[in-house]
Amino acid sequence: MAVHADAAPGAAACAAAVRERRVGARELAQQALDRIRARDPELLAFTYVDEDDFLAQADAVDAGRVTGPLAGVPVAVKDLIDVRGMPTSYGSAAFDPYRAERDAAVVARLREAGAVIAGKTRTAELAWSTTTPPTRNPRDGALVPGGSSGGSAAAVGAGLVPAALGTDTGGSVRIPAALCGIAGLRPTYGLVGRSGVLPGNWSFDAVGPLAGSAGDLRLLLAAMIGPDPGDRACAADARLAQVRERLERAAPVDLSRARIGLFDDPLAEMLDERGRVALDATIERARRAGAEVVTVRLPGSETIAPAFAAIDLGEGAAIHTERLRERGDAIDPVIRALLEVAHVIPAALVARAKHARRAVCDAVAELFTRERLDALVLPANPLPAVRADALDLAVPRANGELEPALWSYARVCWLASLTGQPALVLPMPEAGDPPLGIQLVGRPFHDDALLGLGRALEDIDPQEHA
């Protein structure tokens, strides 16, 4: 592997180069710093970088004091997640930034695997948006990068670092990954510990990696998994160990034995003609490579959006009640208005939404069993990134109704958020620029199989199967 200063190699490539002593961890860190200095004043992806600490971490790897499968790999962390010695602000003036005294559980696990923490990346305020102002899209600075993990996605998409951490409640890893043209994963709910992470919603939150490929995501996720006594939703130790072991084995997936369900539902409606063509081309390539693709419908899918919204808004409002009362004037007016509306959602409505959620989970599980599915496929972004100066853009749907563009980004993400299934976003090369992505939703606690399927799809030669 040739390591160049103008673009970050992938996480797996960096780890291999350091392990084989073809490059030093300090050299990789210095190259990342050079890229951050050169591009981030315009990109605005990072909120904090401690250059001396970054290089000191790398020196510890080179000295052999720190080892592991991610040794020497620079990783950026969303400013919703605590990193020891670094400020956390949650992207909000309603919080007084503080320097974390300890790492969040997931950051501690990355350090144990040898990762070098590059710094903190920008989040939408309180993670309550599908945009991340003022961060710019690395493909086109006039466009939004998506949110709320837009800083992490922009940093990876611009090649500043090979990998980053984000959080995903209703799509906050998947949306920016799709809009920035990179890979992103929302892991199975309960697979990655969340202590040391500001909650957006207790029922849906997940911490997920962003990187350049499904293979890099696999390497990162394997390092992120482990017991977290501080997170009551974290899965049993034995379940975590099983998933991690399968990820570390990285067994290849044979596409000729894969059965994929193409989700045919208004929830997954593509609003961009170029996207429809690219999605069809991607599906056809998978078919020609041997995958069996069947069109599937989900009974009761019309309840997914209202059930998700009621639970998400109700729980999110409860988390920020005191902050809204004491320092509401410091919160962005749009987000403050949303929080205020959320506080008047009737408890009976939230209870009905949770009942509907259980029904949706059962229906999806039955669908996977009946159709013998390895994954569901749907768009990752129904339309490309909008301009930062056109956030009120509305686009027509098939039924003639107008839909806010920012709403459409989240719409395609709610199914996996509601069911807790792993969801993988990969860019569609056929789409060109601005980027458009494909989303694969897998079976719970089979994140390894989902990433293996994603890797197999990435490896299809477009020319061979054109």
N, C-alpha and C positions, 0 to 999 in steps of 0.2 A: 504494500500500500504506500503510495506517495502521499505524504502529508503536506498540504499547501496552506499558506497563511490566508488565502482569500476566501476560503469556504471550509466549514467544519465537516470533517469526515463523519460518517455514521458512528453511532455508539459502539456497535460491535467491532467496527474497523479500528476505532481508537483503542478499545480494550485489547484487541489482538496485537496492535503495534506496540503498545506499552509492555504487554506480557512477553513479547518476543524481542524486546529491547531494540526495536527499530526506531523508536522515538521515545523521548523522555516525557513524563507527565508534566514537568515544568514547561517544556517546549509547547505542549498542547495548550496548557493554561495561558502561556504568554501569547500564543497565536489567537486564542479566544479573546483575550484582553485587547489585542490590537484590532480585532474585528469590531468589538464593542465600542472602542474609542472612535473608530472610523465611521460606523454606521448608526450607532444608537442615538447620537444627538438629533438625528432626523427621524429615526424609527420610533424612539421613545418607548421601547419595550421594557427596559429595566428601571426599577425604582432605587436600587441600591447595589453597588459592587464594591467590595473591600479588596483592592488589588493585592495588598500585602498578605491578607489572610488566604486569598485564592492561591497565590504562589506558594505559601507555606504549606497548605494542604497538599499541593502537587509535590513539593520537596519531600514530604513524609512518604509519599508513594515511591519516589525514586530512591529513597534511603532504605526501602524495604520495611518501614514501620507500619505501613498500611498495605494490605493486599486484598484480593478478592476478584470476582468476575467483572467488576466495573472499575478496577483500579486505574486511576488516571483519567476517567471519563468526566468531562465537565457537564454539570447538570444545573439548570436554573430552576428556581422554585417560585411559584405564584405567591404574591403577597397576601395570602389568606392562610398561609402555612408557616408555622414558627420555625426559624432557623437560629440556633444558638448564637448569640452575639450580634444578630442582625435585626434591624428595626422591622416591626410589623405594623401596618397601618390600616389594612382591610380596604384600602383605596378610598377612605372616607375621612372627611374633616370632622365627623362626629366622634371619632376615636382619637385619643392622644397616642401617637406612635410610641411604642415601647421596644426596648431591646429584649428579645426573648432570652430567658435564662437557660432553656433547654430546647433541644430539637423536638419537633413533632415526631411521632412514632415512625412515620414513613421516611422522614429525613434521616433519622437515626439508622434505619435499615439500609438506606442507600450508602451512608458513610461506612457501615460495617462491610458493605460489598466493595468498598474502595472508591466510590464516586467522589468527585471533587466539586463542592458546591460553588457555583460561579457567582450567585447573587440572587436578588429578589426581582420578580417580574410583575408588571402592572396587572391589576385586576379591575374589572368594573366595580363601582362602589357597592360594597357588601355582597358582591357577586350577583347583583340583581339586574342584569341586563344582557342582551345578546350583542352588545358592542363594548369596546374597552377604550373610551377616550382618555388621552389623546393619541394612543398608540396607532400607528399606521400599518396598513397591509404591506408586507414586504414585496408583493408582486406589483403593486401600484399604490403609491402613497396617497392617492386621492380616495382610496377605498377603505372601508372599515375592515379590521382584521377579525371581526367576530368577538364574542364574549361568552362568559366573563373571563376566560383564561386567554384573552387576546395577547397579553404581553408574552406569555410562554410560547404561544403558537408563532407569533411574529419573530421571536428570538430564534426559534428553530427554523422557521421558513426562510429567514434571512441568512442562515448559515452562521449565526454568531456562536451558537452552541449546538452540540449534536442531539441534546435531549433536554426535556423540561418536565416539571410537574404542574398539573392543573387540577381543578376540581370540577365535578359534573353533577349538577342537580337535575336540570332539565335540558342538558345539552352543552354545558359550558366547556367541556373538552372537545366534543364532537363538532360543534359549530365553528369555532376558530380553526380547528384542524382542517375542515373542509374548505373554508374560505381562504386559508393561507396555503393550501396545496400540499399538506403533509399528512402523516398518519397519527391517529389518536385513538385511545382506548378508554371507554368507561368499563371498568372491571365489574364482575358480579358484585352486587351489594353484599357487604360484609367480608369481602376478600382482603381488602386493604384497610388497616387500622386508621382511625380518624382523630385520635387524641392529638391535641396541639394544632387543630385546624378549626377556624371559625365556622360554625355550622350555618348553612343556608336553610337546611331542612333536615330534620332527624330521619325521616322516612326514606329519603331519596339520595342523600349526599354520597358521593364516591370520589376518591382521589385516584386520578389516572395519569398515565404518562403520555407525552407527545414526543414524536421522533420522526425520522425520515422514512421508516419502513416498518412492516409488521415484525420482521426479525429483530429490529432494535427494540420494539415495544416488548417482545417476549423476554429479552435479556433484562430489561428494566423491571418488568412486572415480577419476574422470579425473585429479584432482589427486594422488592417492596413488600412481599407477603410474609406475614409472621404474626404471632399472638400480640394482642394489644389490650391489656387489662383496662385501659382507660376508655375503651369503646365497647359499650354493651352490645352493639350490633355485630361486632366482629365474630366471624364463624369459629366453630370449635377447632382446637389445635390440630386434631387429626385431619380434618377436612382441609385446612390450610396446607398442611404438610403434603397431602396427596396432590393438590394442585401444583404446588411448588416443584415437587419431584417430577411431575409430567412436563412442566415448563422447562426444567433443566435438561431433561432428556431430548427435548425438541424433536420428537418423532415427525418425519415428513408426512404430509397429507397427500393421498392419491386422489386427484380430482375425478378420476374415472369411477370412484366409489362414493363421491360426494353427492348429496341430494339437497338442493337449495330451493326454498320457497320464495317466489317472487310475490311480494305483498301487494295485492290489488285492492286498494282502498283509498277513499278520498284523503285520509290522513297522510298518505304517502304520495300525494299528487305532485308531479313535477310542473313548475310554472314557467320553465325556460325551454324553448324549443331546442336549443343547442344541447341542453341537459338531457332532454328526452332521447335525442339521437345518440348521445354519448352513452347513456345508460343502456339503451338497446344494444349498442355495439359491444359494451363490456359484457353484458349477459350472453351475447352470441359468441364472443370469444371463449367464455367459460364453457358453453355448450360444446363448441368444437374441440375444446381441450379434454372433453370427456365428462364434464359435470352434468348431472341431470337437474334441470331447472323446471319446476312446476309452479303454475299460478295458484295462489291460495287466497282464501278470504277468511276473515275472523269474525264470527258471530259476536254481536255486541260491541263492535269497535267504535260505535258512535259515543260510547261512554268514556272512552280513553281520555279525550281532551278535558271534559268537565271534571272528571274524577281527579285527574292530575292537578288541574288548576285549583280546585277547592282545597286539596290537601296541602299543596305547595304554598299557596297564599296563606292559609290558616296557620300552618306551622311556622312559616317564615316570619309572619307578623308577630307571633308569640315570642320568637327569639329576640326580636328587636323592640318589644313594647317599651321597656324602660328607656332605651336609647332614644326612641322616637319622642317620648314624653320630655326627657331632660335636654336633648340637644337636636331636636327635630329640625330646627332652622339651619343646621349645618349640613343636612342631607340634601342632595340634589332634589329640586322640586318635583321632578317626574317620579323618582323613586319614593320620595316622601308621600306623594299622593297615592301611589300604589300600596304602600304600607298602611296608610290611613284607611283606604277602601278595604284592605284585607282584614282589618280589625273588626269590621262589622259583618263578616261572613257568619251566618248562623251555625251554631254547633251541630244542629240537626243535619245541615247540608254537608258538613265535613264527615259526619258519621255515615251518611248515605254514600259519600264518595269512597270511604274506606271499604264499605260493603261492595261497591261496584269494582273497586280495585281487586278484591279477592276473586270476584267472578271473572275479571279479565285475566288474572294470573292462571286460573283454572282453565279457561278457554285456550290460552296460548299453550299451556302444557299439553292439553289434549290435542291441539293442532300439531305440535311437534311429534307427538307419539303416533297419531293417526297417519300423518303424511311421511313419517320416518325422516324428519328433517335434520340436517346438520346445522342449518342456519336459515334465517329469513333475510331477504335482501330488499332494501328500499333506498331512496336517495339520501345522501348525507346533507345536501343543501338544495332545496327546490329551485333556487335561483342564485346567480353569482352574488358576490359582495356588492353592496350598494355604495354609493359615494357618501363620504362622511358629511357632506353638506346637503344630503337628500334623505335624511333618516325617516322622514314622513312619507316616503314613497309607498304607494299601494299598487298592487298588481291584481289582474283579474284571474279568477279561478274558472274551472270548467263550467260551474253552475252560473257564471256571470257575476257572482259577488266579488267585491274587491277585498283583498286581504293585505294588511300591513306587511311589508317585506320582512321587518324584524320579527314579526309573529311567525311568519312562514318558516324561518330558520329553526325555531323551537318545535314547531308542530311535528316534524318528522322524528324528533328525538323522544317524544313523550312515552311511546310504547315501552321502550327498554327501561326508561326511568321508573315507570309504574310497576313493571314486573320484576325489576332488579336483575335482569339478564345482562350478560356482557354485550357490549356493542362496539364494533370496530369500524373506524372510518379510514378509507384509503382514497387517494386521489385517482381520478379517471384520466389517464393520459390522452384519451380520445377527445376530451373536452377542450384542451388547450388553456388559454388564459381569457378571462379570470378563471381560477380553478373551480372545478366541480368535483364532488366526491361521491363514493358509493358507501353505504352503511350496511354492515352485516351484523345481525343479532343472533347470538348463539345460545346454547343451553347453559343454565346456571351452573357455575363451578366447573365448566368445561372451557374456560378461557384459553387453555392451551390448544384445544382443537380449533377454536375460532381463529386464533392467531396463525395456526398451521394452515388453515384454509386461506387466510389472507395472504400468507407467504406464497402459497401455491398459485393464487391468482396474480400476484405481483410477478411471478416467474414465467407466466405465459408469454411466449414470443409473439408480439402482435403480427409480425410478418408471416410466421408459420401458420397462424390461425386466422389470417385475414380472409 
